[in-house]
Amino acid sequence: MPSLSPAPPDGSSHENALPPSDLATLARLVEAARRGDKHFQSGPLPKLSARALTLLESFLAQPQQVGLSSISALAQDHGVNASTLTRLCKALHFDGFKTFQALFREDLADSSFYSSRAQRLIGDTQQSQPLSALAPEQALYQAEHDNVRACVEAIDDNTLEAACAQLVSARRVHIVGLRASFAAAHYLAYYLDYLRDDVQLIASTAGVDVERVLDLDERDCVVAIAFRPESRSTLDYARAAAHQGTPIIGLTNHPRGEVPGLSSLTLVAAAAGPFFFNPMSSLFLLIEMLLSRLATRLGPEAIKRIRRREALIARLSVE
């Protein structure tokens, strides 16, 4: 069987980068290794063979299989020995296959997603004996810094431009992002409404949200925002919109999730790190980039609409 490089010896650990804390981090590690990078986040990148990278890419493409299979069954399905998978897990600084598999099981256990991450954060903090009281916060800052950088580096200009064109040409735009993604959906809807007419934020207060899809067709656009674990309500709305033939722009941290599968255009905001809820810095940056590109595209018309809104706010003394 092809050999896999073992974990680095004691004295060369890179706790901040390894083991990966979630699938998004694992995916970024694999991408960095494919590029030939020597470092990942704040430590050296483990040496992984081409076969190891292919295995990891296959696992990321089918997280349900990894989350539900035994190590022997998974090894057989991929034509390797169970010991090969164990060495791969060790190379990534996991204790073994079970802790590696836990990343994939989080994808399947939406109800315990946040508590599992919180438990890991608290456990890591208690065991790490930080050098200063601010060490955990420094780790959060570094993770968000890495997320923002990864988002900017990964952005595809053609996709961003196509998304802007879709938002300009659509007859009406519905924006849906519920639960943890609602703040970002509200932010996008509020400021997009400054730039164009017929923008509607889909909220759950009235209980009839999915019915609004009936008004949509191929002339409209839906922006679906869903971070892992994806909200069922957001997925229901996106599925219904797709059934109506409505183009969907997906904003996500999980490019292999269901929302990207329903979307004609997908923009990815990296969200790795120790924070036990989804880190949102890169998502809000992505929205700001989208709005800025849109305002530039609209030119004087955007300025005219913003000034008109400002005049209304001033007239009504809105604070």
C-alpha positions, 0 to 999 in steps of 0.5 A: 500500500502507498505510504503516508507520512507520519506525524512530525516528531515531538518538538515540531508540533503545531497545535494552532493548525493541527488537528483540524477543528472542522471540515472547512479547516481540513479542506483548506489544509488539503488545498494548501498541500495541493498548492505545495505550501510549506506552512498552514495557519501558524505552523508547518504543513504536514507532509502528505503523499499524493495518495493521502491527499486524494483520500482526503479529497474523497472523504470531504466529497462524501462526509456521510460515508466517513461519518457512518462507516467503520474504519475497515469498511471505509478502507475497503471502499477506498482500496487501502488498509485500515492501518493506512487510514490510521497513519493518515489520521496520525499525520494530521495529529488526531489521536486516531480514526475515531477523533478524525471521524468526529469531524464528519459526524458533526455534519450529521448531528446538527442538534449537537453541532454547537455544543460539541464545538463548545466542549472542544473549545473548553477542553482545549483551553483547560488543557493548553495552560495558556501563557497569558489570560488573553491567549484564547482570544488571540487564537480567535483573532488569528482564526478570524484573520485566517478566515478573512485572508482565505475568503479574499484569496479564494474569491473568484472575480468572475463569480462575484461579477456574475452575482452582481449582474444577477442582482442588477437584472433580477425583477425582484430579490428574495434573501433568506438566511435563518437561525445563525445566518439571519444577521447576515441576511438582514445586513445584506437585505437592508443595504441592498434595498438602498441600491435597488427596488423589490428586495425582500428579507424572508423571516420566520415571524409570519410562518408563511415564508415558503409560500412567497416562493410562488411569486418567483420565476426565472426573472427573479433571484434568491440569495440563500445564506446557509452556514453549516449546519444548514437550516432546514427552513433555508433549504426548504426555501431554496429548494422551492425557489429552484423548483420555480426555476429561480436562479439562486446565489448561495453564500456559505462556508460549506461548498459541498453543502446542499445550498451550493448544490441548488445554486447557480452561483456560490460564494464561499466565506471561510469559517474555521477556528475554535469559536463554538458558533460559526465565525462570521467575519469573512461572511460579512466581508463577502457581503460588503464586497458584493455590495461595493461591487454592485454600487460601483456597477450601478454608478450614479444611479446608486448614489441617487438612490442612497441620497433619496433614502438619506433624505427620507431618514432626515425628514422623519428624524430617524435615529 
